[in-house]
C-alpha cells in the first residue's frame, strides 16, 4: 500500500491516530468524508477540524 506523503514519518501529521489512517485506507476510492465524519476524525485524533480538513487536502 502506498501511503500519502502526509503519513510518512517526520511529517507534520504524525499525530494522526490509527483510526484516521484506517478511515483513509477504507475510503481510498472516495476519500471525501462528510462533515460528520470529519468531526469524528478530529475527535478521534485530537486534531482540530481545520487540521483534519487541511490534511485531507494533501
Secondary structure as UniProt FT lines:
FT   HELIX           5..7
FT   TURN            9..10
FT   TURN            12..15
FT   HELIX           18..26
FT   TURN            27..29
FT   HELIX           35..45
FT   HELIX           49..57
//
